[in-house]
Each structure stands twice: as structure tokens, then as C-alpha cells.
Amino acid sequence: MSTGTYDGPPLHHPGTYAHGFPYDAFRDLRDHDPVSHQEHPLWERGYWAVTRHADVQRVSRDWNGFHNAPNPFLPGDGELVDQSGSSLLMISLDPPDHTKLRKLISSGFTPRRINDLAAQVKARVDSVIDSVAARGECDLVRDVALWLPLHAIADLVGVPEEDRKQVFDWTELTFGFDADATAEERGEAALSMYAYADAMCAERAKEPRDDLMSVLLHAEIDGDRLDQMQIAVFFLLLQNAGSETTRNLITTGMLTLLQNPDDLARLRRDLSVLPVAIEELLRLATPVMSFTRMATKDTEIGGHAVAEGDHVLMVYASANRDERAFDDPDGLHLTRDPNDHVAFGAGGPHFCLGAHLARLESKLMFEAILTRFEGLEMAADPASLPRVNSNLIDGLAEMPVRWTGVR
């Protein structure tokens, strides 16, 4: 058995992922050090990195033994950012508080309500593609993938068209993936978003509309209701998490397909394969790389003693390439079945609430890209593409593409 002490590049440092997720390094960890101890400048006891599929599932599903509180985010190297506000997010809560809050929010976030958005999402997809059609080239990140999830969530929540640019600017700042953005700027953007959402709640309390904010404000289960603060905080989480993950699935997924032309051609011939293919793209190019938990009692993972209060990092992007769970894990298999990927979480109460919306948006965008663009190809060396500055999200900051025509 390994010592559990890791001496490779720091897993918490965004620079470790500057050229994409280091799959080779994590393959080595899965084989020789699947539960490795990592040092961290802000955590005196460091943290445990869990890299195998079964172990990630075990930690994720044991909500009693591993808590999300105070928040599930891994701070970067020397990052002295005030994360106190993140403790209010639903993703930072544990049962029974999380269960109660999620039940109330789910009442307004049903698959039927999401499916009712399909026509609006399709119109947004066509509008975005129409806006670049005559150019012959664009940045697939900034010109295409960025806008769909932002507008889809704004449509769902009820953000007026005239306010969207401001809300989108706040969204871009809040997550802090721009290395040039200061902690103060990110904090101010988050406070501005909160104030905006709070004002929306006050308005909907007087004049309810057919949107998610109105539904949440009036939702009631077993006598419990959401207050304005809870709804405003959920607005922040939805606007940020929902936009980042879908954007990066679209871009990294398209990059994967462009690098596998036979699979791209197969999808173009048979779009019925697309829903299951999206699950494979989620597995292969996992947008959310990892989340943390904290042990609530002395326990063990993979033969290592983990003490109460220890931080545990569940590395989803490694688990999704685990040879013990997937045949040919580094290969693209469009119709892989079963496909027990952990891109939306590895089971348990924190499974992604927005998974249905992300799948809908991605399906409609992939359909449009596959059927409308002719001669689509990369306009830059994929190895040279800059990534977002993050240890949480694996995504491209730019993706130049070109085409010969648009239907």
C-alpha cells in the first residue's frame, strides 16, 4: 500500500490545469496512490485526493460521514478569498437543511417546466448561430457557447432582456475564472447579483409572473416556504453554476468531436444517437473537475485512515477515466452503455439539480452545430488553446473555428 503522500504538481493550484486536465498524472494516482495526501497552504492538515470511481461514489453518497459544509470548493494556492457567503448556497448545506431547501426549489424546477423551455432554447440557439453565420469564423466559446446557458437561465428565472448584459457581466466576474479579476471585484459582483435578485423577489411578491422566481417565492411544502434571501442566493448559484458547466460541455464536447471526425460524421448521419453521446462527452470531458467534502468522524477510504475534520477531494474527472469502471476509458464511444459517469455528481443528495436543463441545452446546441455548419473545423492548434483559470472547471477560454457555409 502507498504511503498516501503525493509529491507531484499541486492539485489545488489552477496552474496544474492550465493545459487541460492532466489525465496521465491521475492515471498514475489511480494505479499507485488512489487516496493520496496533499499539502495545502490554507489547510493545516492538507486534504485527501480520492481518484478512483468507486471511492468517489462512496464519499459522495455517504452524506452522513462526509459533509459539504462550510462549502465544497477547493481554494487555490494561497487564495485568501473570503468564502463566507458561499456557506449560504444550497450546495454548501447538508441534510436535513439541504433536503428541505432542495425539495422546495425542486417544486419550481421540474422536468416539465424545463421541457416547456425547449422552444425558447431552440430559438436562442438559432439566434446565436444566425448572429455569426456570415462571418465564416468565430470563437465558439465567446460567440456561441457562452450565450446559450446565460439566456436559458435568464428565460427560466425571468430576467428582462434589458437587464441581461449587466447580469451576465456579474456572472462572468463572480466565479473568478479571470486571473486578472481581483477578489474585491468578484465580491462586489456577487453582492450586486444578490441585490438584483432580492429586488426581483420583492417585485414578484407584489406581481407574480410565470417564471421560476415567482414559483419559488410562492412554493410551499409541509408548511415550509423559501424566504427572499434563500431565493436570491439560489439565483447566484443557478446563474453561475448553470452557465459555466453547460458552456464548457458544448465547447470541450465539440472539440472532442472535431478531433474524432468519424464519430462526428456518425452523429451527423444519425442525430438519434445524440442524447447518449452527450453522456459520453460528459464522461470524457468532465466540466466540473472536483468538489470537496469534510469527514464528520474518523473513518477510512481505500485503506487510509481519515480523521474527523479532514478535507476530502472527490476528483470527478479522474473517476470518469477509471479503468476499473469503464472499458477503454480514454476512448470516445458514442453509444457507451452503461455509462455510470459522475459528471453531474457521484450520487447522493447533491446530484446536480440542473442536469435536465444542461442536457436539453446541450442537445439543442449540438443538433444545430451538427446540422447547420458546413465544413466546420478548428482554426487553431487545439494544444495551444488557453483554458479558464480554475481548479474547479475544466474549460476553454477560447476556441477559434471556421466554416464554409451555414444552412
LINCORWO-V632133 format. One line per field, one symbol per residue. ss: DSSP state (h for helix, s for strand, l for the rest). burial: # if it has 24 or more other C-alpha atoms within 12 Angstrom, else .. Layout:
ss->???
burial->???
This chain:
ss->llllsllllllllhhhhlllllhhhhhhhhhhllssssssllssssssssllhhhhhhhhhllllssllllllllllllllllhhhhhlhhhllllhhhhhhhhhhllllhhhhhhlhhhhhhhhhhhhhhhhhhlssshhhhhhhhhhhhhhhhhhlllhhhhhhhhhhhhhhllllllllhhhhhhhhhhhhhhhhhhhhhhhhlllllhhhhhhhlssllssllhhhhhhhhhhhhhhhhhhhhhhhhhhhhhhhllhhhhhhhhhlhhhhhhhhhhhhhhlllslsssssslllsssllsssllllssssshhhhlllllllllllllllllllllllllllllllllllhhhhhhhhhhhhhhhhhhssllsslllhhhllslllllsllslllsssllssl
burial->...#.#...#########.####.###.##..########.....##################.#############.....#..#.########..#.###########..##..##.###.###.##..##..########################....#..###########........##.######.###.##..#......#########......#################################....##..##..#.########################....##.#.#..##############..##..######.#..###################################..###...#..###################..#.
